Amino acid sequence: MTLQERIADAKAALHDLMTGRRVRVVVDQNGERVEYSAANRADLSAYIAMLEAELSTRTKAVGAMRLWF
């Protein structure tokens, strides 16, 4: 998975968390309960910022080289 794909996935997860689409508890027809832990919003935002910072350092253009004789 590329860095850009990880950023897109993290942003989608944050969107789902913020809009209430993230399932946290599921109870099946037998009454068995399964809990899923949702990522903390602040942690997820920090993760996105970290990935975007990594992407920006990878894509920065380097200035022209000069040769001195």
C-alpha positions in Angstrom: 0.0 0.0 0.0 1.4 3.3 -1.0 1.7 6.3 1.3 -1.0 8.1 -0.6 -3.3 5.1 -0.3 -2.7 5.0 3.5 -3.5 8.7 3.8 -6.8 8.1 1.8 -7.7 5.2 4.1 -7.0 7.1 7.2 -9.0 10.1 6.0 -11.9 7.8 5.1 -11.7 6.2 8.6 -11.8 9.6 10.2 -14.8 10.6 8.1 -16.6 7.4 9.1 -15.8 8.1 12.8 -17.0 11.7 12.6 -20.2 10.8 10.8 -21.1 7.9 13.1 -20.6 5.2 10.5 -18.0 3.4 12.5 -19.6 0.3 14.1 -18.4 -0.2 17.6 -20.7 -3.0 19.0 -22.5 -5.7 17.1 -25.0 -8.1 18.7 -25.9 -11.1 16.5 -29.1 -13.1 16.5 -27.8 -15.4 19.2 -27.2 -12.5 21.5 -23.4 -12.7 21.2 -21.8 -9.3 21.4 -18.7 -8.3 19.5 -17.0 -5.0 20.2 -14.8 -3.2 17.7 -12.6 -0.4 19.0 -12.8 2.7 17.0 -9.7 4.8 16.6 -9.5 7.9 18.8 -10.2 11.0 16.7 -7.1 12.8 18.0 -4.9 9.8 17.4 -6.3 9.4 13.9 -5.8 13.1 13.1 -2.2 12.9 14.3 -1.6 9.8 12.2 -3.0 11.6 9.1 -0.7 14.6 9.8 2.3 12.3 10.2 1.6 10.6 6.9 1.1 13.9 5.1 4.3 15.3 6.6 6.2 12.1 5.4 4.6 12.6 1.9 5.7 16.2 1.7 9.3 15.4 2.6 9.3 12.8 -0.1 8.0 15.1 -2.8 10.0 18.2 -2.1 12.0 19.4 -5.1 15.7 19.8 -4.6 17.4 22.9 -6.0 19.8 22.8 -8.9 23.3 21.6 -8.2 26.2 23.9 -8.9 29.6 22.7 -9.8 32.6 24.7 -8.7 36.0 24.3 -10.3 
